[in-house]
Amino acid sequence: MSSWFVEKGATAPIAAGKIHSSFEKKFIRAEVCKVDDWVQCGSEDKIRARGKMQTYGKDYIMQENDVVFFHHSA
């Protein structure tokens, strides 16, 4: 797992752009959970099964300790 830091108040597309500029331009949605849930559950499948993963759009404001799966178009 890797981490990138974003400025306070950054939206999901801006955060995606920290990884790669095309992620920001072609942003579709973000699936978000908290790092504590990730550690407790131990896997993406368990997080999803326990309902800890939420889906957000372009207006989502990134929060401290977010773990995010960015979806973008090709």
C-alpha positions as CSV (number, residue, x, y, z in Angstrom):
1,M,0.0,0.0,0.0
2,S,1.2,3.5,-0.8
3,S,0.2,6.9,0.6
4,W,0.0,10.4,-0.8
5,F,-0.6,13.5,1.2
6,V,-3.2,16.1,0.0
7,E,-4.0,19.6,1.2
8,K,-6.8,20.0,3.7
9,G,-10.1,20.5,1.9
10,A,-8.9,18.6,-1.3
11,T,-11.7,16.9,-3.2
12,A,-11.4,13.3,-4.4
13,P,-10.4,14.1,-8.0
14,I,-7.6,16.4,-6.7
15,A,-6.4,13.6,-4.4
16,A,-6.5,11.2,-7.3
17,G,-4.4,13.6,-9.3
18,K,-1.6,13.3,-6.8
19,I,-1.2,9.7,-8.0
20,H,-1.4,10.5,-11.7
21,S,-2.7,13.5,-13.6
22,S,-5.0,11.3,-15.7
23,F,-6.7,10.0,-12.6
24,E,-7.9,13.6,-11.9
25,K,-9.0,14.3,-15.4
26,K,-10.8,11.0,-15.9
27,F,-12.2,10.6,-12.3
28,I,-15.4,8.6,-12.0
29,R,-15.8,7.8,-8.3
30,A,-13.9,7.1,-5.1
31,E,-14.5,4.1,-2.8
32,V,-13.5,5.1,0.7
33,C,-12.9,3.4,4.1
34,K,-11.0,4.4,7.2
35,V,-7.5,3.1,7.9
36,D,-8.6,1.7,11.2
37,D,-11.3,-0.3,9.5
38,W,-8.7,-1.6,7.0
39,V,-6.4,-2.7,9.8
40,Q,-9.2,-4.3,11.8
41,C,-10.7,-6.1,8.8
42,G,-7.5,-7.0,7.2
43,S,-8.7,-7.2,3.6
44,E,-10.8,-5.4,1.0
45,D,-13.3,-8.2,0.8
46,K,-14.0,-8.1,4.6
47,I,-14.3,-4.3,4.6
48,R,-16.9,-4.6,1.8
49,A,-18.7,-7.5,3.5
50,R,-19.0,-5.5,6.7
51,G,-20.3,-2.4,4.9
52,K,-17.3,-0.2,5.8
53,M,-16.6,0.9,2.2
54,Q,-18.6,4.0,1.0
55,T,-18.8,5.3,-2.6
56,Y,-18.5,9.0,-3.3
57,G,-18.4,11.3,-6.3
58,K,-16.4,14.4,-7.4
59,D,-17.6,16.5,-4.4
60,Y,-16.2,14.3,-1.7
61,I,-13.8,16.2,0.6
62,M,-10.9,13.9,1.6
63,Q,-10.7,13.2,5.3
64,E,-7.7,12.3,7.5
65,N,-7.0,8.5,7.5
66,D,-9.0,7.8,4.4
67,V,-8.1,4.7,2.4
68,V,-9.3,5.2,-1.2
69,F,-9.8,3.2,-4.3
70,F,-10.1,5.6,-7.2
71,H,-12.1,4.7,-10.3
72,H,-11.3,6.4,-13.6
73,S,-12.0,6.0,-17.3
74,A,-9.4,4.6,-19.6
